[in-house]
């Protein structure tokens, strides 16, 4: 399976392609990637990216490349590595795309797709407790912090989104 193409007012969410790798490498080389385990070396970025994109044919979900006006501006989608307690709605945007509501707009589109296409009742975010911007975004998306839910690392903030009210 490949990713469907989703459209919002400003964005196209599509299957990642090889040309998206270089902007991802640049993101992971920057200090902005600290909340994603970065900065990371190119080879490490490749292995993680290939694994994330490989979720599409294996699981039927995965990351969407976010395209704005023909430019790759980040990734938003469902991540489910072997050590994750459950599928996670995750995001990152390139430094040039920050502060423009892109992650919010794309995450809403993905949540709607998850409800329609997969029929899930909920999705979680797993966020480092120091990543206040992502926590704020998870809450702005309508999620609630659930301290009883396990994250990946001790202390992770887990935000739960009830998708039953998301427009299908």
C-alpha positions in Angstrom: 0.0 0.0 0.0 1.1 3.5 -0.7 -0.2 6.6 1.2 -3.4 8.2 -0.1 -3.1 11.8 -1.0 -4.9 14.2 1.3 -5.6 17.9 0.7 -6.3 20.8 3.0 -6.7 24.4 2.2 -3.0 25.0 1.9 -1.4 21.6 2.0 -1.0 18.3 0.1 -0.2 15.3 2.3 1.3 12.5 0.1 3.5 9.4 0.1 7.1 10.3 1.0 9.5 10.1 -2.0 13.2 10.0 -2.2 13.5 13.7 -2.9 12.1 14.3 0.6 15.1 12.7 2.2 17.6 15.6 1.8 15.3 18.1 3.6 14.8 15.5 6.4 18.6 15.1 6.7 18.9 18.9 7.0 16.2 18.9 9.7 17.9 16.1 11.7 21.3 17.9 11.4 19.8 21.0 13.1 19.3 21.7 16.8 15.5 21.8 16.1 15.6 18.0 15.9 16.4 17.6 19.6 12.8 16.6 20.3 13.1 13.8 17.7 16.3 12.3 19.1 18.6 14.6 17.0 20.9 15.8 15.8 21.5 12.6 13.9 24.0 11.4 11.4 22.9 10.9 7.8 23.1 7.1 8.0 20.9 7.0 11.1 18.4 9.4 9.5 18.2 7.1 6.4 17.5 3.9 8.5 14.8 5.7 10.5 13.2 7.3 7.5 13.2 4.0 5.5 11.7 2.2 8.4 9.0 4.9 8.9 8.1 4.9 5.1 8.1 1.1 5.1 5.2 1.1 7.5 2.9 1.9 4.5 3.1 -1.5 2.8 3.5 -3.4 6.0 0.8 -1.7 8.2 -1.4 0.3 5.9 -0.4 3.6 7.6 2.7 5.7 8.1 4.0 9.2 7.7 2.7 11.6 5.1 5.1 14.1 3.5 3.7 17.6 3.8 3.9 19.6 0.7 3.0 23.3 0.5 3.1 25.0 -2.9 5.4 22.3 -4.3 7.9 22.5 -1.3 8.4 19.7 1.2 7.8 21.3 4.6 7.8 18.4 7.0 6.1 15.1 7.9 2.9 14.3 9.8 1.5 10.8 10.2 1.3 7.6 12.1 4.5 6.2 13.5 4.6 2.8 15.1 8.1 1.5 15.7 8.5 -1.8 17.5 9.2 -0.1 20.8 6.1 2.1 20.7 3.2 1.1 23.0 0.7 2.0 20.3 0.5 3.8 16.9 1.4 7.5 17.5 0.3 10.6 15.6 3.6 12.5 15.2 4.9 15.6 13.3 7.8 17.8 12.5 8.1 20.7 10.2 11.2 22.2 8.6 12.6 25.4 10.3 11.3 27.6 7.5 7.7 26.2 8.0 7.6 26.7 11.8 5.0 29.0 13.3 2.6 28.9 10.4 0.0 26.3 11.6 1.2 23.7 9.2 1.5 20.9 11.7 -1.9 21.7 13.2 -3.6 21.7 9.7 -1.8 18.5 8.6 -2.5 16.7 11.9 -6.2 17.5 11.7 -6.3 16.0 8.2 -4.5 12.9 9.3 -6.8 12.4 12.3 -9.8 12.6 9.9 -8.2 10.1 7.6 -7.4 7.7 10.5 -11.1 7.8 11.6 -12.4 7.4 8.1 -10.0 4.9 6.6 -8.9 2.9 9.7 -11.9 3.3 11.9 -9.8 3.9 15.0 -11.5 5.5 18.1 -8.3 7.1 19.4 -4.8 8.0 18.6 -2.0 9.1 20.9 1.0 11.5 20.9 4.1 10.6 22.8 6.1 13.7 23.6 9.2 14.5 25.5 8.1 16.5 28.6 10.4 19.4 27.7 8.9 19.8 24.2 6.3 22.4 25.3 5.4 23.4 21.7 4.4 19.9 20.7 2.5 19.4 24.0 0.6 22.6 23.3 -0.1 21.4 19.7 -1.4 18.1 21.0 -3.7 19.9 23.4 -4.8 22.4 20.7 -5.8 19.3 18.6 -8.3 18.4 21.3 -6.2 15.8 23.1 -5.9 15.2 26.9 -2.9 14.2 28.8 -3.2 10.8 30.3 -0.5 10.2 33.0 -1.5 6.6 33.3 -0.5 5.8 29.7 3.0 4.5 29.0 5.2 6.4 26.5 8.5 5.2 25.0 10.8 6.7 27.6 10.1 7.3 31.3 8.5 10.6 31.8 7.1 10.9 28.3 3.8 12.9 28.1 1.1 10.9 26.4 -1.8 12.8 24.9 -4.9 10.8 23.9 -7.2 12.0 21.1 -10.7 10.7 21.0 -11.4 10.3 17.2 -15.1 9.5 17.6 -16.0 13.1 17.2 -13.7 13.8 14.3 -15.5 14.6 11.1 -15.4 11.5 8.9 
